[in-house]
Amino acid sequence: MKNFRNIAMIIAASVAIVSCNDAIDIVQDGEINPDVALTSVTNLENYLNGAVYNALDNSSAIKYTSLFTDELRIGPGNTGSDLANFRWIITPNNGYAAGIWSENYTTINRVNTLVAAAEKITPSSTEASKLNSTVAEARAIRALAYLNLMTYFSTDTKNENALGVMLPLKPMTITEVLPRVPNSEVWAAVESDLNFAYTNVGHTAGSPPVIQRPAPLFISKAGISAIRARMYLYRGNYTLAKQYAQQAITDFGIPMTAATPVPAGTPGSTAWNTAFYTPTGGTSPYRQMWVDTIPGENIFKLARPSTGTLSGIAALWTTNTTNFTGAVLWSTGLNLFSLYSNTPNDIRRYAFVDPTSEQNFYIIDKYPGKQTTPLRNDIKLFRVTEMQLILAECAANGSPTDLTTAATIIRNIRQARMMSGTAILPVYTNVQAALRDILIERRVELAFEGHRFIDLKRLGTAAGVGISRNAGDDRINSSTPLTLNLTDYRWTLPIPASEINGNPGIQQNPGY
């Protein structure tokens, strides 16, 4: 409990947390000063905007997922960085486990501070709904943080009796320690937060009567539905996952972002590349979405402005720029790149790979930077396409199964990513074939967004697939295994050693 008690101690001393190293420690515009108490609705909203939203960061999960699975090849500039994680040497001292743990519990404790303060505020009649909406956004964020923790630290998210994580729902005292609780208790708290959030987000203020803060940079009803959909999918409740994925799509009201129009000419040619790889994304809405010129299909994303000192997400894989000369530490896994190239005219072959790539080092360009700020882009958490993929999986796994609907959804996603031509309707002869193809589409579409680890853990056995690396991905050590059995204990992260040291009663995960 050491890390968590440290967080509690600092909050007790100063409302806002001050630490070092990462995005959650930067004081943002709107964040209250430590000596200002949370005694008004305005201050509460400022604290939400600054301290709570600012605490959100899933960079550790994104990087760990890409290292652990089959998204990466050791890059030309890498002489030893992160090789232990890439080779599945995972211990309780793992830095990514500590990062995922601390990032999410920092968020949770800030929300707990906000919720506790809100209970002491008596709002005016004109502020009551605004107060409820502020708390609603915060509780949705807390639910997301618990979902993130369960994804990596629960041995089985589908088992209600399996051991979950610690469940603080109020600010922690300096000496307080907590045990881990069963999954059922965590999921009940998450459901309670999301139910409250969906009912109360948005506040009454003139006409129109309900005002929601603009998505995708703030939690909206669509964002809450999207969190619900992912949560139920991870729990194997396909009925509710389908319901809320469809609700998220309806609430958001914006379709999948299209690939077209793209520049005229031959994709990959010098003229085409010049027109496509512009700082503003050229003419393609899909590329524009990734460089943050337009919000596109993003339901909820984390703002990473061009100005300021927040780190860039692309720095997880490269040093200076997302091109061959940018001191690239990690490039795209060779088998993943082959999947990009399997379908002719698939925009992802170009949108996710820099044109300077050579020598089988396919430079990750999903986050090319914002115009004059290399490496820094908004972090995309929930997108419409993910909701469509959830619907496809629910159709394949539903009762009764509907393989035709699953195939149609996958075809529609591939069509949205086509620069020209018509996507072929796949034919699934059984559930396993459908799940295998859905995993392929998730692997391609959601690469470098932090999904592959949990996708294989929860679905790999049923689909008959696992980690699929190319023998050339570990170009330094040819003896590194190419896959890891899905029953291996390392598919669950260890409770960090620093937490065990400060909270000796907490139970470690098996194998560690």
Number of C-alpha atoms within 10 A of each C-alpha: 23 19 21 23 19 16 24 24 18 15 22 16 11 15 22 24 22 14 12 9 9 15 20 23 16 20 17 16 11 14 21 22 13 14 10 11 13 22 14 17 21 14 18 24 24 18 25 23 21 20 28 27 24 22 26 22 21 21 23 18 25 22 21 22 25 26 24 23 24 26 26 29 28 26 25 19 17 18 11 10 13 15 15 14 19 22 18 17 11 19 18 18 13 17 16 20 25 20 19 24 26 18 24 23 23 23 25 28 23 28 28 22 24 26 20 16 18 20 10 11 15 13 16 10 8 11 17 15 19 22 25 21 25 26 28 26 32 28 27 29 29 27 26 24 24 23 21 18 23 23 24 25 22 23 21 21 27 17 15 15 13 14 23 28 23 20 17 15 15 15 21 21 15 16 12 11 18 15 16 17 17 18 22 17 18 23 21 11 17 23 17 14 22 25 17 17 27 21 12 19 26 24 20 16 13 8 7 7 9 12 15 14 14 10 17 23 17 18 25 26 25 26 29 29 29 29 26 28 28 22 26 23 24 22 20 18 16 22 17 18 27 25 16 27 28 21 21 26 23 14 18 22 13 13 16 21 22 20 24 17 13 20 17 10 11 10 17 13 10 12 13 15 18 13 15 23 21 15 18 19 24 19 17 22 21 27 31 23 20 26 26 25 16 15 21 21 24 26 31 25 20 18 19 20 16 18 10 9 12 18 17 23 24 25 18 19 26 24 19 14 22 28 21 22 15 14 17 25 22 27 28 27 28 22 19 22 21 13 15 23 15 11 16 14 19 21 25 22 21 20 25 24 23 21 20 12 16 11 7 16 23 26 30 26 23 23 26 29 24 23 17 10 15 20 25 26 25 22 23 21 19 21 24 25 23 23 25 22 21 27 27 25 30 27 24 26 21 17 10 8 15 18 25 18 16 28 22 16 23 26 18 17 20 20 19 21 23 20 20 16 10 14 19 14 15 16 14 18 10 11 20 19 17 26 25 18 20 22 21 15 19 19 21 20 19 15 22 27 20 20 18 23 24 18 15 21 22 20 20 19 14 13 18 12 17 20 19 16 20 18 17 16 26 21 14 13 11 11 9 14 13 18 16 16 12 17 10 10 14 20 23 23 27 25 24 24 21 16 21 17 13 17 19 15 14 19 15 19 18 11 11 13
